[in-house]
Amino acid sequence: MSYDDETDGFGSGAGGAGQTRTRLPEGGTGDVYGGARRPTRNSRSLVTVVGVVVLLIAAIAFANRGDGTDSPRTTDTAKGTAPTAATGIRPVAGKHAGIPSGYARDEQGAQSAAANYAVALGSAEMFDKSKRDQVLESIIAPTSVGRFRRTLDQAYSPDFFKNVGLNQDGSTPEGFTFISRTSPIGTKVTRFADDKASVAVWCTGLIGLAGEGSRNPVTDSWFTISMELAWIDNDWKVVTHTQKDGPAPIGGDTRASSADEIADAVNGYGGFTYAR
């Protein structure tokens, strides 16, 4: 969802592509299912494979175990990881108005904040005036709350509600499920200082009405949100926000699900607390 690129609008917009090689049977017969069979794996090879799998599971469990301590600060060992690799920084434990809070005062903390704020600003709660105000009070810098509120009160107008299939007051028509959800794909810091940070969040989003006969079916979109954050009252707060389309991948050939399947998925699968 996007109101106006490069404005204070909010939305519900790469990685390398792998290649798969299929090995055909030798012999040139052209029979995909024929040809010589592979030799049967002996018991020693099977024991080796099982042993490796057990060790891998143990390593993953050890790496993810919690010790009940607070989130650590960024360490030098995390700086050498790949851009999309997990860093090991634990998710924040605090919440304010249902939104994760209490981020570290470092680059990773700023990225975690921006990712979670993108989720909040692209949620269905933003279509309800009272809930929207709670979100803004929770994550926007005090000096910017008034500007954000005025801009969004104008954006969430009866005409806009009508365009996405809602009633003029923003309520959902009977028999339908309204969906607006943003999922961050990745984050990056474009500028950082001790009390300021600029973070870009690459996202995909869902928006629309799920239900029989919907004229506004749920669709997906890809966009990038850029936020200017400031360190205020021991946490990161949003000062400015812009959005632009893409990067968007080529659509796959997955069969579109029914309206009921989409509604059940969104209602049945909860969101995440994002941590960089």
ChimeraX attribute file (.defattr): number of C-alpha atoms within 10 A of each C-alpha:
attribute: neighborCount
match mode: 1-to-1
recipient: residues
	/A:1	24
	/A:2	18
	/A:3	16
	/A:4	15
	/A:5	16
	/A:6	14
	/A:7	14
	/A:8	19
	/A:9	21
	/A:10	25
	/A:11	31
	/A:12	28
	/A:13	25
	/A:14	10
	/A:15	7
	/A:16	5
	/A:17	6
	/A:18	5
	/A:19	5
	/A:20	6
	/A:21	5
	/A:22	5
	/A:23	7
	/A:24	14
	/A:25	16
	/A:26	12
	/A:27	10
	/A:28	9
	/A:29	10
	/A:30	11
	/A:31	11
	/A:32	11
	/A:33	9
	/A:34	12
	/A:35	14
	/A:36	9
	/A:37	8
	/A:38	7
	/A:39	6
	/A:40	6
	/A:41	8
	/A:42	8
	/A:43	9
	/A:44	8
	/A:45	10
	/A:46	10
	/A:47	10
	/A:48	10
	/A:49	11
	/A:50	11
	/A:51	11
	/A:52	11
	/A:53	11
	/A:54	10
	/A:55	11
	/A:56	12
	/A:57	11
	/A:58	11
	/A:59	11
	/A:60	10
	/A:61	11
	/A:62	10
	/A:63	10
	/A:64	10
	/A:65	8
	/A:66	10
	/A:67	6
	/A:68	6
	/A:69	7
	/A:70	12
	/A:71	16
	/A:72	11
	/A:73	15
	/A:74	17
	/A:75	10
	/A:76	7
	/A:77	8
	/A:78	14
	/A:79	10
	/A:80	9
	/A:81	10
	/A:82	9
	/A:83	12
	/A:84	12
	/A:85	11
	/A:86	11
	/A:87	18
	/A:88	15
	/A:89	19
	/A:90	16
	/A:91	20
	/A:92	19
	/A:93	12
	/A:94	11
	/A:95	11
	/A:96	13
	/A:97	13
	/A:98	11
	/A:99	17
	/A:100	22
	/A:101	24
	/A:102	18
	/A:103	23
	/A:104	22
	/A:105	19
	/A:106	18
	/A:107	23
	/A:108	21
	/A:109	23
	/A:110	30
	/A:111	28
	/A:112	25
	/A:113	29
	/A:114	33
	/A:115	28
	/A:116	22
	/A:117	27
	/A:118	25
	/A:119	25
	/A:120	24
	/A:121	21
	/A:122	23
	/A:123	23
	/A:124	18
	/A:125	17
	/A:126	21
	/A:127	20
	/A:128	13
	/A:129	16
	/A:130	10
	/A:131	14
	/A:132	20
	/A:133	17
	/A:134	16
	/A:135	21
	/A:136	23
	/A:137	18
	/A:138	21
	/A:139	26
	/A:140	23
	/A:141	21
	/A:142	15
	/A:143	9
	/A:144	15
	/A:145	18
	/A:146	13
	/A:147	13
	/A:148	19
	/A:149	17
	/A:150	10
	/A:151	14
	/A:152	19
	/A:153	14
	/A:154	10
	/A:155	17
	/A:156	18
	/A:157	15
	/A:158	14
	/A:159	15
	/A:160	16
	/A:161	18
	/A:162	14
	/A:163	13
	/A:164	18
	/A:165	21
	/A:166	22
	/A:167	16
	/A:168	16
	/A:169	15
	/A:170	20
	/A:171	13
	/A:172	16
	/A:173	14
	/A:174	9
	/A:175	11
	/A:176	19
	/A:177	20
	/A:178	22
	/A:179	22
	/A:180	24
	/A:181	24
	/A:182	30
	/A:183	24
	/A:184	22
	/A:185	15
	/A:186	17
	/A:187	23
	/A:188	19
	/A:189	17
	/A:190	13
	/A:191	12
	/A:192	15
	/A:193	12
	/A:194	10
	/A:195	14
	/A:196	20
	/A:197	25
	/A:198	23
	/A:199	25
	/A:200	22
	/A:201	26
	/A:202	26
	/A:203	26
	/A:204	22
	/A:205	23
	/A:206	20
	/A:207	23
	/A:208	24
	/A:209	26
	/A:210	25
	/A:211	22
	/A:212	12
	/A:213	11
	/A:214	15
	/A:215	12
	/A:216	17
	/A:217	19
	/A:218	23
	/A:219	16
	/A:220	15
	/A:221	19
	/A:222	23
	/A:223	23
	/A:224	25
	/A:225	27
	/A:226	22
	/A:227	27
	/A:228	21
	/A:229	26
	/A:230	22
	/A:231	21
	/A:232	14
	/A:233	9
	/A:234	13
	/A:235	18
	/A:236	29
	/A:237	28
	/A:238	24
	/A:239	21
	/A:240	18
	/A:241	21
	/A:242	18
	/A:243	24
	/A:244	21
	/A:245	19
	/A:246	16
	/A:247	15
	/A:248	15
	/A:249	9
	/A:250	5
	/A:251	6
	/A:252	6
	/A:253	6
	/A:254	6
	/A:255	6
	/A:256	9
	/A:257	10
	/A:258	14
	/A:259	19
	/A:260	13
	/A:261	13
	/A:262	19
	/A:263	19
	/A:264	13
	/A:265	11
	/A:266	17
	/A:267	11
	/A:268	9
	/A:269	8
	/A:270	7
	/A:271	11
	/A:272	11
	/A:273	15
	/A:274	19
	/A:275	21
	/A:276	23
